[in-house]
Amino acid sequence: MKACTEYLTFTTSKKIEFINITHNVEEIVIKSKIKEGLCLINSMHITSSVFINDEENGLKQDFKDWLEKIAPTDINKYRHNLTGEDNGHAHLKRTIMGREVVVAITAGNLDFGPWEQIFYGEFDGMRPKKLLVKVIGE
C-alpha cells in the first residue's frame, strides 16, 4: 500500500466562507499516482470544516443562513466566550458541518456521485488554517 500526505493552507477574506477545494484535492490524487484507494480530507482546526455538497451559490447562502439560526454569531450567547474568545458559534458550526470527508479513488480519480464537490467551510476565518489531504491505496 502507498500513501501520500499533503497539506493545504487557506486564509479566507471573510470570517465565514465556503471554498470549493475539489480541484486542489484532485491535483493531489493525481500527484500521488494512486489508482485505487481512499482520500481523506480533514480540517485541522476546530472552527473550520470539510464537507461534500453541490457547487451552487444559493445553497451555500442557505447553509450560512441555516447555521446562523442554529448557532448565531452573538458573542454574548456562549459560555466559551467567557474565556476571552469570541468564536463559540464557530465551534458549534464546525460540529454541525463536520470535520472531514473520505472519497473513494477509482481509476486514479475521485469517485463522486452527480454534483458532488468538496468544500472547506470556514467559521472563524481571516487567518491561516491547514487541511490534511491523505491518499492511501495502490
C-alpha positions as CSV (number, residue, x, y, z in Angstrom):
1,M,0.0,0.0,0.0
2,K,1.2,3.5,-0.8
3,A,0.4,6.7,1.0
4,C,0.7,10.4,0.1
5,T,0.2,13.2,2.6
6,E,-0.1,16.9,1.6
7,Y,-1.4,20.0,3.4
8,L,-3.4,22.9,2.1
9,T,-3.5,26.2,3.8
10,F,-6.3,28.7,3.5
11,T,-6.6,32.3,4.7
12,T,-10.2,33.5,4.0
13,S,-11.1,37.1,3.4
14,K,-14.2,36.7,5.5
15,K,-15.0,35.3,8.9
16,I,-17.5,32.8,7.4
17,E,-16.8,31.4,3.9
18,F,-17.1,28.3,1.8
19,I,-14.4,27.4,-0.7
20,N,-14.6,24.7,-3.3
21,I,-11.4,22.7,-2.9
22,T,-12.2,19.8,-5.3
23,H,-9.6,20.9,-7.8
24,N,-6.9,21.1,-5.1
25,V,-7.7,17.6,-3.9
26,E,-7.8,16.2,-7.5
27,E,-4.3,17.5,-8.1
28,I,-3.0,15.8,-5.0
29,V,-4.7,12.5,-6.0
30,I,-3.1,12.7,-9.5
31,K,0.3,13.5,-8.0
32,S,0.0,10.5,-5.6
33,K,-0.3,8.1,-8.6
34,I,-2.6,6.0,-6.5
35,K,-5.2,4.4,-8.8
36,E,-7.4,2.5,-6.3
37,G,-7.9,3.7,-2.7
38,L,-9.2,6.4,-0.4
39,C,-8.6,10.1,0.0
40,L,-9.2,11.7,3.5
41,I,-9.6,15.4,3.6
42,N,-9.5,16.7,7.2
43,S,-9.8,20.2,8.7
44,M,-7.0,20.6,11.3
45,H,-8.8,23.4,13.1
46,I,-11.7,23.3,15.5
47,T,-13.5,26.2,13.9
48,S,-13.5,25.0,10.3
49,S,-15.0,22.1,8.4
50,V,-14.8,19.9,5.3
51,F,-17.9,18.7,3.7
52,I,-19.3,17.5,0.4
53,N,-22.2,19.1,-1.4
54,D,-23.3,20.9,-4.6
55,E,-21.5,23.9,-6.1
56,E,-24.4,26.3,-6.1
57,N,-24.4,29.8,-4.7
58,G,-27.9,29.7,-3.4
59,L,-27.2,26.5,-1.5
60,K,-24.1,28.0,0.0
61,Q,-26.1,31.0,1.2
62,D,-28.8,28.6,2.6
63,F,-26.0,26.9,4.6
64,K,-24.9,30.2,6.1
65,D,-28.4,31.3,6.9
66,W,-29.3,27.9,8.5
67,L,-26.1,27.8,10.5
68,E,-26.7,31.3,11.8
69,K,-30.2,30.3,13.0
70,I,-28.7,27.2,14.8
71,A,-25.5,28.9,16.2
72,P,-25.8,32.7,16.0
73,T,-22.6,34.7,16.0
74,D,-23.8,36.7,19.0
75,I,-20.7,36.7,21.3
76,N,-22.8,37.1,24.5
77,K,-24.6,33.8,23.8
78,Y,-21.8,31.3,24.6
79,R,-20.0,30.3,27.8
80,H,-16.9,29.5,25.7
81,N,-16.6,33.3,25.1
82,L,-16.2,33.9,28.8
83,T,-12.7,32.6,28.4
84,G,-11.9,35.7,26.3
85,E,-12.7,34.1,23.0
86,D,-15.4,35.3,20.6
87,N,-15.8,32.2,18.5
88,G,-18.2,29.9,20.4
89,H,-20.5,29.9,17.4
90,A,-17.7,28.8,15.1
91,H,-17.0,25.6,17.2
92,L,-20.7,24.7,17.0
93,K,-20.9,25.3,13.3
94,R,-17.9,23.1,12.7
95,T,-19.5,20.3,14.7
96,I,-22.7,20.6,12.6
97,M,-20.9,20.6,9.2
98,G,-18.3,18.0,10.1
99,R,-14.5,17.6,10.5
100,E,-13.6,15.5,7.4
101,V,-14.7,13.6,4.4
102,V,-13.4,10.4,2.7
103,V,-13.7,10.0,-1.0
104,A,-13.1,6.7,-2.9
105,I,-10.4,6.8,-5.7
106,T,-11.2,4.7,-8.7
107,A,-9.0,4.5,-11.8
108,G,-6.9,7.4,-10.4
109,N,-9.8,9.8,-9.9
110,L,-12.1,10.9,-7.1
111,D,-15.2,8.8,-7.4
112,F,-18.1,11.2,-6.9
113,G,-21.8,11.0,-7.4
114,P,-23.6,13.5,-9.5
115,W,-23.0,17.2,-8.4
116,E,-20.7,16.2,-5.5
117,Q,-17.9,18.7,-4.7
118,I,-15.6,19.1,-1.7
119,F,-15.8,22.3,0.3
120,Y,-13.7,23.9,3.0
121,G,-16.0,25.7,5.4
122,E,-14.5,28.5,7.5
123,F,-16.4,29.8,10.5
124,D,-13.7,31.9,12.3
125,G,-11.5,33.0,9.4
126,M,-9.1,35.7,8.2
127,R,-6.1,33.7,9.5
128,P,-4.2,30.8,8.1
129,K,-5.6,27.3,8.7
130,K,-4.4,23.9,7.5
131,L,-6.2,21.0,5.9
132,L,-4.7,17.5,5.7
133,V,-5.1,15.5,2.5
134,K,-4.1,11.9,2.8
135,V,-4.3,9.5,-0.1
136,I,-3.9,5.8,0.5
137,G,-4.1,2.8,-1.8
138,E,-2.4,1.1,-4.7
